[in-house]
Amino acid sequence: MSSTKTRDALRTSARVSAELLLIIAMSAVALWLLGRMWSVVWPLVVGLLLTTLTWPAANVLRRRGWPPALAASVVTVVFLLVAAGVVALIAVPVASQSGELSDGVVEGIQRLREWAAGPPLNIGDAQIDRAFDSAVAKAQEGLGSMVGAVVTGVSTVVNGVVTAVLALFLMFFFLKDGPRFLPWLARQLPGRLATDVPTVFARGWETLGSFVRSQAAVGLLDAVLIGIGLWVLGVPLVLPLAVLTFVSAFVPIVGALFAGFVAVLIALVSNGLTDALIVLAIIVVVQQLEGNVFQPMIQSRGLGLHAAVVLLAVTLGGSLAGIVGSLLAVPVAALIAVVWNYVREQLADPVVPGPDPDADEPDVVSPVAP
């Protein structure tokens, strides 16, 4: 081995390691600052996502000569009415059958108990009672933590309401003054940054719009497939359940679980245990197809990310920040890809056109010896 080459390789490795450690430290500081400002950052993120969803309508009105403030106001009010209508469409029919729902749950539990007592499980009543008593004991032991969870849940609801209000106000201002932001930003930045930063922001905006549209496409696909399954089985409240499935697609993990739980519960009340199990199977199959096939395909095409990158981003985001991390993992990965691609474009060497292989070569006159 060459001592010179070995020493150079070690020095290069040490320098690269030190630079990586510095980058990791700076990233950790940035994430810490982001966490400290999360009460402001989260409404801003939600407002941006809502703006990407409603901007096409506002843009159409602006192109037809509407003043920006009027267009933003109309779109915001229509969005609130649609959101309220969706909530009413889901909540009112379910609330009107709450008594039947509770009776059906009790009856369903009794049927499940009878089924477990028969073949092939042959679970006796004594075993079921012991399991029930054990569950009650554990619930009593965790009463203190349950109270704490309720208090935390109330705080979470309050924070959610505040976030929603701030996000709606931010959405209005983004719809009203959004097109003026990039020119203003270009005037504030010096030199080359006046071109680079607005270009990256514009590409990032297009990426966020693609993300929201892809989520809406995935949610619509889930709602149609699950709604068809519920309609074939004759489960009531098909339209509210389909709407709930569509809306819950924007909240990963918990949204799908909640929508599936409501659908299975209503099937149990109205059609019995067999149809409820069939509905559960339909939801599991659709969710597996959505998570492993449809969503990676649609998002990879819309965001320019490979399906494997989408899956890894969602997994990493969920492990780092739970539901919020899963929700933001894909757009954050896409924004990182936007910045990386732009930086790579700027750092790439200019392409020098080479000789055309199809061009006729000039005749070469060989020297003639005297």
SULZI-V84582 format. One record per residue. N is the residue number from 1. PHI is phi in whole degrees, -180 to 180 (none if undefined). OMEGA is omega in whole degrees, -180 to 180 (999 if undefined). NEAR is the number of other C-alpha atoms within 10 Angstrom. Layout:
[[N & PHI & OMEGA & NEAR] [N & PHI & OMEGA & NEAR]]
This chain:
[[1 & none & 179 & 5] [2 & -84 & 180 & 6] [3 & -65 & -180 & 8] [4 & -67 & 179 & 9] [5 & -66 & 178 & 10] [6 & -64 & 179 & 11] [7 & -63 & 178 & 11] [8 & -65 & 179 & 11] [9 & -65 & 178 & 12] [10 & -66 & 179 & 12] [11 & -64 & 178 & 12] [12 & -64 & 179 & 12] [13 & -64 & 179 & 12] [14 & -65 & 179 & 12] [15 & -65 & 179 & 12] [16 & -64 & 179 & 12] [17 & -63 & 179 & 12] [18 & -64 & 179 & 12] [19 & -66 & 177 & 12] [20 & -65 & 177 & 12] [21 & -62 & 178 & 12] [22 & -65 & 179 & 12] [23 & -64 & 179 & 12] [24 & -63 & 179 & 12] [25 & -63 & 179 & 12] [26 & -65 & 178 & 12] [27 & -65 & 179 & 12] [28 & -63 & 178 & 12] [29 & -64 & 179 & 12] [30 & -63 & 178 & 12] [31 & -66 & 178 & 12] [32 & -63 & 177 & 12] [33 & -63 & 178 & 11] [34 & -63 & 178 & 14] [35 & -65 & 178 & 13] [36 & -68 & -179 & 11] [37 & -102 & -172 & 11] [38 & -62 & -180 & 13] [39 & -64 & 176 & 13] [40 & -99 & -176 & 14] [41 & -68 & -176 & 14] [42 & -63 & 175 & 18] [43 & -60 & 178 & 22] [44 & -64 & 179 & 19] [45 & -65 & 179 & 15] [46 & -62 & 178 & 18] [47 & -61 & 178 & 24] [48 & -65 & 180 & 22] [49 & -65 & 177 & 20] [50 & -66 & 180 & 22] [51 & -67 & 177 & 25] [52 & -63 & 179 & 22] [53 & -77 & -174 & 19] [54 & -103 & -177 & 20] [55 & -63 & 179 & 21] [56 & -55 & 179 & 14] [57 & -66 & 179 & 14] [58 & -65 & 180 & 22] [59 & -66 & 177 & 18] [60 & -62 & 180 & 12] [61 & -65 & 179 & 18] [62 & -65 & 179 & 17] [63 & -68 & 178 & 11] [64 & -87 & 174 & 9] [65 & 97 & 178 & 9] [66 & -71 & 174 & 14] [67 & -62 & -178 & 13] [68 & -56 & -179 & 19] [69 & -65 & -179 & 15] [70 & -67 & 179 & 14] [71 & -62 & 179 & 22] [72 & -64 & -180 & 26] [73 & -65 & -178 & 17] [74 & -64 & -179 & 15] [75 & -65 & 180 & 21] [76 & -64 & -180 & 21] [77 & -65 & 179 & 13] [78 & -63 & 178 & 13] [79 & -61 & 178 & 16] [80 & -64 & 179 & 13] [81 & -64 & 179 & 12] [82 & -64 & 179 & 12] [83 & -62 & 178 & 13] [84 & -65 & 178 & 12] [85 & -65 & 178 & 12] [86 & -64 & 179 & 15] [87 & -62 & 179 & 15] [88 & -66 & -180 & 13] [89 & -63 & -180 & 17] [90 & -87 & -169 & 18] [91 & -77 & -173 & 13] [92 & -65 & 180 & 12] [93 & -62 & 180 & 13] [94 & -67 & -180 & 18] [95 & -66 & -180 & 11] [96 & -67 & 180 & 10] [97 & -112 & -177 & 12] [98 & -64 & 179 & 12] [99 & -65 & 176 & 10] [100 & -63 & 180 & 14] [101 & -64 & -179 & 19] [102 & -66 & 178 & 13] [103 & -63 & 180 & 11] [104 & -67 & 179 & 21] [105 & -65 & 179 & 16] [106 & -62 & 179 & 12] [107 & -65 & 179 & 16] [108 & -65 & 178 & 18] [109 & -65 & 178 & 13] [110 & -64 & 177 & 12] [111 & -64 & 178 & 14] [112 & -63 & 179 & 12] [113 & -68 & 178 & 15] [114 & -65 & 179 & 14] [115 & -66 & 179 & 14] [116 & -68 & 180 & 16] [117 & -75 & -179 & 16] [118 & -95 & 179 & 11] [119 & -68 & 6 & 8] [120 & -92 & -175 & 8] [121 & -76 & 180 & 9] [122 & 55 & 178 & 11] [123 & -85 & -178 & 15] [124 & -75 & 179 & 13] [125 & -63 & -180 & 13] [126 & -63 & 178 & 9] [127 & -66 & 179 & 11] [128 & -65 & 179 & 14] [129 & -63 & 179 & 11] [130 & -63 & 178 & 11] [131 & -64 & 179 & 12] [132 & -66 & 179 & 12] [133 & -62 & 178 & 12] [134 & -63 & 179 & 12] [135 & -65 & 178 & 12] [136 & -64 & 179 & 12] [137 & -61 & 179 & 12] [138 & -66 & 178 & 11] [139 & -66 & 178 & 13] [140 & -68 & 179 & 12] [141 & -65 & -179 & 11] [142 & -94 & -177 & 12] [143 & -63 & 180 & 12] [144 & -62 & 178 & 11] [145 & -67 & 178 & 12] [146 & -66 & 178 & 13] [147 & -63 & 177 & 11] [148 & -61 & 179 & 12] [149 & -66 & 178 & 12] [150 & -64 & 179 & 12] [151 & -62 & 178 & 12] [152 & -62 & 179 & 12] [153 & -64 & 177 & 12] [154 & -62 & 177 & 12] [155 & -61 & 179 & 12] [156 & -64 & 178 & 12] [157 & -62 & 179 & 12] [158 & -61 & 178 & 12] [159 & -62 & 178 & 13] [160 & -64 & 178 & 13] [161 & -65 & 179 & 12] [162 & -63 & 179 & 13] [163 & -62 & -180 & 19] [164 & -64 & 180 & 16] [165 & -65 & 179 & 14] [166 & -63 & -179 & 18] [167 & -64 & 179 & 23] [168 & -67 & 177 & 22] [169 & -64 & 179 & 15] [170 & -64 & 177 & 20] [171 & -60 & 179 & 28] [172 & -61 & -178 & 24] [173 & -70 & 176 & 17] [174 & -66 & 177 & 20] [175 & -65 & -177 & 27] [176 & -79 & -171 & 21] [177 & -115 & -176 & 13] [178 & -56 & -178 & 14] [179 & -62 & 180 & 12] [180 & -88 & -174 & 10] [181 & -71 & -176 & 11] [182 & -65 & 174 & 17] [183 & -60 & 177 & 11] [184 & -64 & 180 & 12] [185 & -64 & 179 & 15] [186 & -64 & 179 & 18] [187 & -72 & -177 & 12] [188 & -87 & -174 & 11] [189 & -100 & -179 & 14] [190 & -91 & 169 & 9] [191 & 56 & -176 & 10] [192 & -68 & 179 & 9] [193 & -60 & 179 & 14] [194 & -64 & 176 & 17] [195 & -100 & -174 & 15] [196 & -68 & -174 & 15] [197 & -65 & 177 & 15] [198 & -61 & 178 & 18] [199 & -65 & 179 & 16] [200 & -65 & 179 & 18] [201 & -64 & 180 & 16] [202 & -65 & 178 & 11] [203 & -66 & 177 & 14] [204 & -64 & 177 & 20] [205 & -63 & 177 & 16] [206 & -63 & 180 & 15] [207 & -68 & 178 & 22] [208 & -63 & 177 & 23] [209 & -62 & 178 & 23] [210 & -65 & 179 & 22] [211 & -63 & -179 & 23] [212 & -64 & 179 & 20] [213 & -65 & 179 & 17] [214 & -68 & 176 & 22] [215 & -62 & 178 & 20] [216 & -64 & 179 & 17] [217 & -66 & 179 & 18] [218 & -65 & 178 & 23] [219 & -63 & 178 & 23] [220 & -65 & 179 & 18] [221 & -64 & 177 & 20] [222 & -61 & -177 & 25] [223 & -63 & -180 & 24] [224 & -67 & -177 & 17] [225 & -65 & 180 & 15] [226 & -69 & 178 & 25] [227 & -63 & 177 & 22] [228 & -64 & 178 & 14] [229 & -62 & 178 & 17] [230 & -66 & -180 & 26] [231 & -67 & 179 & 14] [232 & -63 & -180 & 9] [233 & -79 & -180 & 15] [234 & 78 & 178 & 14] [235 & -76 & 179 & 22] [236 & -73 & 178 & 17] [237 & 59 & -178 & 18] [238 & -64 & -178 & 19] [239 & -63 & 176 & 16] [240 & -59 & 180 & 21] [241 & -68 & 177 & 24] [242 & -66 & 177 & 25] [243 & -63 & 178 & 21] [244 & -62 & 178 & 25] [245 & -64 & 179 & 27] [246 & -64 & -178 & 24] [247 & -66 & -177 & 21] [248 & -70 & 179 & 21] [249 & -65 & 179 & 24] [250 & -83 & 177 & 17] [251 & -120 & -175 & 16] [252 & -61 & 174 & 19] [253 & 67 & -175 & 16] [254 & -65 & -180 & 13] [255 & -61 & 180 & 18] [256 & -66 & 179 & 22] [257 & -64 & -179 & 17] [258 & -66 & 180 & 13] [259 & -63 & 178 & 21] [260 & -65 & 179 & 23] [261 & -63 & 180 & 15] [262 & -65 & -179 & 15] [263 & -65 & 179 & 27] [264 & -65 & -179 & 23] [265 & -65 & 179 & 22] [266 & -68 & 175 & 25] [267 & -64 & 178 & 27] [268 & -65 & -179 & 23] [269 & -68 & -170 & 23] [270 & -88 & -171 & 17] [271 & -114 & 180 & 16] [272 & 101 & -173 & 18] [273 & -67 & -177 & 20] [274 & -62 & 180 & 11] [275 & -66 & 177 & 19] [276 & -63 & 177 & 23] [277 & -67 & 177 & 14] [278 & -65 & 177 & 16] [279 & -61 & 178 & 25] [280 & -60 & 179 & 18] [281 & -65 & 179 & 13] [282 & -60 & -178 & 17] [283 & -64 & 179 & 24] [284 & -62 & -180 & 16] [285 & -64 & -179 & 13] [286 & -64 & 180 & 19] [287 & -66 & 177 & 20] [288 & -67 & 177 & 12] [289 & -64 & -180 & 14] [290 & -66 & -177 & 19] [291 & -74 & -173 & 15] [292 & -106 & -177 & 15] [293 & -125 & -171 & 13] [294 & -66 & -176 & 20] [295 & -63 & 177 & 22] [296 & -61 & -180 & 22] [297 & -66 & -177 & 19] [298 & -68 & -178 & 21] [299 & -71 & 179 & 25] [300 & -65 & 178 & 20] [301 & -72 & -177 & 14] [302 & -75 & -175 & 19] [303 & -106 & -178 & 23] [304 & 72 & 179 & 14] [305 & -112 & 176 & 18] [306 & -69 & -179 & 13] [307 & -59 & 179 & 19] [308 & -65 & 178 & 12] [309 & -65 & 178 & 15] [310 & -62 & -180 & 23] [311 & -62 & -180 & 17] [312 & -66 & 179 & 14] [313 & -65 & 179 & 21] [314 & -64 & 179 & 22] [315 & -63 & -179 & 16] [316 & -66 & 179 & 15] [317 & -63 & 178 & 21] [318 & -66 & 180 & 19] [319 & -72 & -179 & 12] [320 & -88 & -173 & 13] [321 & -137 & 174 & 13] [322 & 66 & -175 & 15] [323 & -64 & 180 & 18] [324 & -63 & 178 & 14] [325 & -63 & 177 & 19] [326 & -65 & -180 & 21] [327 & -68 & -174 & 19] [328 & -96 & -174 & 17] [329 & -62 & -176 & 23] [330 & -67 & 178 & 25] [331 & -63 & 177 & 24] [332 & -65 & 177 & 17] [333 & -61 & 179 & 18] [334 & -67 & 178 & 25] [335 & -66 & 176 & 21] [336 & -62 & 178 & 13] [337 & -64 & 178 & 17] [338 & -63 & 180 & 19] [339 & -63 & -179 & 17] [340 & -62 & 180 & 13] [341 & -64 & 180 & 13] [342 & -68 & 178 & 16] [343 & -63 & 179 & 13] [344 & -65 & 177 & 11] [345 & -63 & -177 & 11] [346 & -74 & -178 & 11] [347 & -90 & -177 & 9] [348 & -70 & 176 & 9] [349 & -70 & 177 & 8] [350 & -63 & -179 & 8] [351 & -79 & 178 & 6] [352 & -94 & -179 & 6] [353 & -64 & 179 & 6] [354 & -89 & 180 & 6] [355 & -67 & 180 & 7] [356 & -75 & -178 & 8] [357 & -67 & -179 & 7] [358 & -86 & -178 & 6] [359 & -73 & 178 & 7] [360 & -71 & 178 & 7] [361 & -76 & 179 & 8] [362 & -68 & 179 & 6] [363 & -67 & 179 & 6] [364 & -104 & -180 & 6] [365 & -90 & -180 & 6] [366 & -76 & -178 & 6] [367 & -66 & 180 & 6] [368 & -106 & 180 & 5] [369 & -69 & 180 & 4] [370 & -68 & 999 & 3]]
